[in-house]
Amino acid sequence: MKATRLLLVVAWVGKLCSSGTFYICSKSFGTSSCKSHWTFFYRDNGDRYNRAKSRLKFVVDRLGIELCREEILKILKKEKVKTDQISWEPIEESGLPFPPRPLIEDDPIGTDNKATVRALIPKGEITGDQMERLAELSEIYGNQRLYTDNRQNISIHGVEPSDVDALKAEIHKLDLKAEGSFGIRDIVSCVGKTYCPKAVTFTRDLFDLLTPLVHDDKYAEIQKKELLSTSQVVLTLALHTV
């Protein structure tokens, strides 16, 4: 299964950066071999100093797909890896155009038929009193645990669906929102110059500037289609420009 998933990733990298498929490794080629030669290739040709272009796709775009194939083959032969299982032919993609995204739903229901309720934490900053109350709410309505996620929010799991509205009302009393997570209005901000001595930007100020903007009704259509993050290097918003 792991080898099959990697096969799709390899093919996608080539399609993103060039008109042809980079190459396809068959299931029998082996996942460990696929991992190592990609690492060596990027080590020798990638740019780790320019963070804006420290991705493999930029290497393929810069060198060209044919040269990248040649370099990969050199690495494989040097490691005495058999290359007769490699195919250059494009593959026909199948399945959904994108995987299901249950996390974008408010109060998603798990396989245990229990709901997850999230408290949105602006800038990832929360007071001790708010945290203590969220812990109490988890004891009352959830599974007695608090969970953090990669959007800097706090989740309460194991909530009976009939208790969701009551729990969200309690979260609102803490001046926290319980709706809109994993969308354009759920902005993630790095610490920036406020806390980090190596930062170059006040990302907290950028958060404050963007928050009223993304709540404009004209962006409602893409509310659940995009994620917005601010960092000391770049403002990231996939596909759409605000």
Secondary structure, 3 states (H helix, E strand, C coil): CHHHHHHHHHHHHHHHHCCCCCCEECHHHCHHHHHHHHHHHHHHHCCCCCHHHCCHHHHHHHHCHHHHHHHHHHHHHHCCCCCCCEECCCCCCCCCCCCCCHHHCCCCECCCCCEEEEEECHHHCCCHHHHHHHHHHHHHHCCCCCEECCCCCEEEEEECHHHHHHHHHHHHHCCCECCCCCCCCCCEECCHHHHCCCCCCCHHHHHHHHHHHHCCHHHHHHCCCCCEEECCCCEEECCCCC
